[in-house]
């Protein structure tokens, strides 16, 4: 990834987050479809792993599939765990909030 411009990496990181979060079931189907469409418009920034542009990873490091698709050398998997409680229908139910599960 050394030859990639920092701006390009920043864009791919932002799109990775959107792409990752759109997959959570707490979104309504309509919102998830809009985000999927948005991310699809930027698919040209995805890095082809066939081209040999795989990220430089530390030995034993495993990335989630979406991060690899965006050509990143890091993902958010470890940072997501603490907030998963707030992503569920159970939390929404406990605070009487609306959620995508009502659709």
Secondary structure, DSSP 4 states (H G I P E B T S, - for coil): -TTS-HHHHHHHHHHHHHHHHTTSTTS-HHHHHHHHHHHHHTGGGSPPGGGT------TT----HHHHHTT-S--SHHHHGGGHHHHSHHHHHHTT---GGG-
